[in-house]
Amino acid sequence: MNSKNNSNNFIRKRFLEAKQRYEQTQIEFATFRDQNKNVSTAYAQTEEERLQNGYQSAFNVYNGLAQQLEQAKIKVQEAMPVFKVLNTVQMPLKKSKPKMSLIFVAMICFGEFMGIGIVFGRVVLKNLKKQYKHV
């Protein structure tokens, strides 16, 4: 991934240089045309062709690097994972464990209900046995 990043940085730097060169040649070419509108000398025509060729060459380099830069961006996006970390990792401030006091109170209540249920259950069973013995 690091080599791709270096490659992207290299392409980005060359792209910015080519863009600057392209804009400079564009200005030179436009300035020459403005200054030599009605001039028909061979020197002026040759100079205009030279500037136009330099402008075209700078544009081609700029355009090619723009395409390479876009391709590099697409490759980086393809390599990027789809998921995103929503929250950063944080250390817990308090211990995460069951509340022993709550469990203790709940078990005492459960034990009392079971004990009362067993006592009443025995009484009810004795009464039922007495009723069926008489029948």
N, C-alpha and C positions, 0 to 999 in steps of 0.2 A: 504494500500500500504506500510505503514511503517513496519508492521509485516512481510510482504514478503521480504522487504529489509533487515531486521534484520535476517531473516531466510537465505537469500542468503549470507549475511556476515558470519553467523555461519558456513554454509556449506563450503564456500570458505576457512575459516580458518582451519576447520577440513581437508579439501582436501589438503591444503598446508602442514599440519602436517603429514598426511598420506603419501604424496609424499616424504617428507623428510625421514620418517621412512622406506618407501619402498626402497628408494635409498641406505640408510645406510645398511639395511639387505642384499640388493643385493651385495654391496661391500664386506660385511663380508663373505657372502656365496662364492663369487668368490675368495676372498683371501684364504679362507680355502681350497677350491678345488685346487688352484694353489700350495699351500704349502703341500698338502697331496695327490699328484697324485698317487703314487705307494704304499701308505700305506694301508694295509689290516687288521688293528687291529679292534677289535669290538668297542673300544672306538672311533676311528676315524670315523667309519661308523655311530655310534650312533650320534656323534657330527655333522656329515654331514646331517643326517636325521633331527636332531633338527634345524639346520640352514636352511635346505630346507623347513621345515614346517613353520618356522618363516617367511621365504621369501614368501612362498605361502600365508600365512595369511596376511602379510603386503600388498601383491599385491591385494588380494581380497578386503581388506578394501579400498585401493587406487582406485581400479577399481569401486567399488560400489559408493564411494564418487564422482568420476569423472562423473558417470552416473547421480547421483542426482544433481550435479552442472549443467550439461547440461540441465536436465529437468527444473531446476529453471530458467535458462537463457531463455528457450523456453517459460515458463509461463510469464516471465517479458515481452518478446517481444509480446506475445499475448495480454497482458494487456495494452501495450503502444498504444497511439492513432496513427492513420495513418498519420495525418497531422503534419506539421512542421512549426514553426514560422520562416519566412524568414527574417524579419526585426524586430528589437526591436521597442517598442513604443517610439515616440518622441513627445515632445511638439511643437506645431506650433510656428514659429518665427514671423509670421505676421497674422493679422486677415484674415479670409476667409469669405468675404462678397462681394456682387456685387459692381462693381465700379460705384458709383453714378454719377460721372462726365460723364462717357461714356453713361450711360442711359439717362442723362439729354440732352446731345448733340444729341443723336439719336432721342429722343422724339421731340426736337425742329425741327430737319430736317423733321421728319414725319409730324408734324403739318404744316410746311410750304408747303410741297407737297400736303397735304390734302386741305389746304386753296386755293392754286393755282388751284387745281383740281376742287374745288367747284365753284370758280369764273369762270373758263373757261367752266365748265359744264353748268352754268346758261346762259352764252353767247351763247353757242351752242344750248341749248334748246330754247331760244328765237328765234334764227335764224331758227330753225326747225319749230317752231310754225308759224312763219311768212310765211315760204315756203308752208306749208300745208294749211294755210288759203287761200292762193291765188289759190290753185289748185282746 
